[in-house]
């Protein structure tokens, strides 16, 4: 299945009023997303779109807002430095330097991507001579994109459902098609190069589950609405998470994972 077919499949649950603008946004954004592959591959946006639409419908949120964020949030060509890349450093000084770079890159990635997303939605409106993305939608997408990775640098998200739904849609990529890509990147580090595929996958899955729990700690212990000791704020997001954890466990022979 090619990327456009995947986009069409992701958008199939929504009506034409949402499907047509988002499909056009993907087509217009495609070249920009290819340039930005230094951060994430184009398929990342399509998978996040799939999750975003499912969560928008389940949580009664705007498919245009979550879909628009999905297709534009990583549109800036900024290097992606993962926490795993920092942890893989054997030299402590190198790890500290890379961590500073990771934070700087992540902030730049969010700010530049948010601005690019506004330009892309404005261009869709321009070429169609129609306000397919209203001012309110564009501004909301911009606001979400500006902070969508804030938890990775230690800052909580605003206590609003669409911010958290998009965070879930984005992060679930790591348990979906992104899992195998991250495994290969992990294997490139000397610290983990000798691990078997099974052991590397087991470590990576355990790390992801631990990260979901750690992100929950950014919010007050008294805050309600979190599921399964994770940062996920809806039953729909937690169900997707549980399904993906189980799929990866079966795929890599890890047995049943709670």
Secondary structure, DSSP 8 states (H G I E B T S, - for coil): --HHHHHHHHHTTS-HHHHHHHHHHHHHHHHHHHHGGGTS-HHHHHHHHHHHHHHHHHHT--HHHHHHHHHHTT-S------HHHHHT-SSHHHHHHHHHHHHHHHHHHHHHHHHHHHHHHHHHHHHHTS-SS-HHHHHHHHHHHHHTTGGGGT----S-HHHHHHHHHHHGGGGTTHHHHHHHHHHTSTTTTTS-HHHHHHHHHHHHHHHHHHHHTTS-TT-----TTSS--SHHHHHHHHHHHHHHHHHTT-----
